[in-house]
Amino acid sequence: MATFSWPADLYGKVLKGSFRELPPDNTFQSNMDTGPPKIRRRSTSNTRPIEVSHFFTAADMVTFDSFYDTTLNSGSLPFNYRHPRTQVLGEYVFTELPEYVDMNQGFRVTTKMEKLV
């Protein structure tokens, strides 16, 4: 497991309908000289990308910014996070910069990350 964990007070703020998940892209297709292409598994494990939007208040934004910028060195370090669908704790890493959108009483923060194996 990673050294750092998602701040506990930021759980439970996932916006309804904002969660997206893709299964691991773990197959490889090879064209054959004759016949159909051969499809095989690349490895026994692979990363699982997810996208989640959270609703954060101004105070939550201070917590998130500190976690992202300082604790994770601008999002470069892995962290422990509870998967929104399964509620299983796993090790994740950010794959893109978080996106902040101003809403009436707070901010929608969209994060893209991958579950590490």
C-alpha positions in Angstrom: 0.0 0.0 0.0 1.0 3.6 -0.6 2.4 5.8 2.2 -0.3 8.5 1.8 -4.1 8.2 1.9 -6.9 10.2 0.5 -8.1 12.7 3.2 -10.9 11.0 5.3 -13.0 14.1 5.4 -13.2 14.2 1.6 -14.9 10.8 1.2 -18.6 10.7 0.6 -18.6 13.8 -1.7 -18.7 12.0 -5.0 -21.3 13.6 -7.3 -24.1 11.3 -8.4 -23.7 10.2 -12.0 -20.1 11.4 -12.2 -18.2 8.1 -11.8 -16.7 6.4 -14.8 -14.6 3.3 -15.0 -13.0 1.3 -17.7 -11.8 -2.3 -17.4 -8.1 -2.8 -17.9 -6.9 -2.8 -21.5 -5.0 -6.0 -21.2 -5.3 -7.7 -24.6 -3.0 -7.6 -27.6 -4.1 -8.4 -31.2 -1.6 -9.8 -33.7 -2.4 -10.2 -37.4 -1.6 -13.6 -38.8 -0.3 -14.4 -42.3 -3.5 -16.3 -42.9 -6.7 -16.6 -40.9 -8.2 -14.4 -38.2 -6.1 -12.2 -35.9 -4.8 -13.8 -32.7 -5.9 -12.0 -29.5 -4.0 -12.8 -26.3 -3.7 -11.4 -22.8 -0.7 -9.1 -22.3 -0.1 -9.8 -18.6 -1.8 -11.2 -15.6 -2.4 -7.7 -14.2 -2.9 -4.1 -15.5 -4.1 -0.7 -14.3 -7.8 0.2 -14.1 -8.6 3.8 -15.1 -11.4 5.7 -13.2 -12.8 9.2 -13.4 -14.6 10.7 -10.4 -16.1 14.1 -9.7 -16.4 15.3 -6.1 -18.3 18.3 -4.7 -16.0 20.3 -2.4 -16.7 23.3 -0.3 -14.1 26.1 0.0 -12.7 24.4 3.1 -12.6 21.1 1.3 -10.6 22.7 -1.5 -7.9 23.8 0.9 -7.6 20.2 2.1 -7.6 18.8 -1.4 -5.0 21.3 -2.7 -2.7 20.6 0.3 -3.1 16.9 -0.3 -2.4 17.2 -4.1 0.3 19.9 -4.1 2.2 19.2 -0.9 1.5 15.6 0.3 1.6 14.1 -3.2 4.2 16.4 -4.7 1.9 17.9 -7.3 0.1 14.6 -7.8 3.2 12.6 -8.6 3.0 10.0 -5.7 0.6 7.1 -5.3 -2.0 7.2 -2.6 -4.6 4.9 -0.9 -8.2 5.6 -2.1 -11.5 3.8 -1.5 -13.0 2.9 -4.8 -16.4 4.6 -5.2 -18.2 1.6 -6.7 -16.7 -1.3 -4.7 -15.6 0.6 -1.5 -12.4 -1.5 -1.6 -9.2 0.3 -0.6 -6.5 0.3 -3.3 -3.4 2.2 -4.4 -4.1 4.9 -7.0 -2.1 7.5 -8.9 -3.4 10.6 -10.7 -3.1 10.4 -14.5 -4.2 14.0 -15.4 -4.4 17.3 -13.6 -7.6 17.7 -11.6 -10.2 20.0 -13.2 -11.9 22.6 -10.9 -15.3 24.0 -11.9 -17.0 26.7 -9.8 -20.5 25.8 -8.7 -23.0 27.8 -6.7 -21.9 26.8 -3.2 -18.6 25.1 -3.9 -16.5 23.4 -6.6 -16.8 20.3 -8.8 -13.4 18.7 -8.8 -12.9 16.0 -11.5 -10.0 13.6 -11.1 -8.7 11.0 -13.4 -6.7 8.2 -11.8 -5.6 4.6 -12.2 -5.7 1.8 -9.7 -2.3 0.3 -9.5 -1.8 -3.4 -9.1 
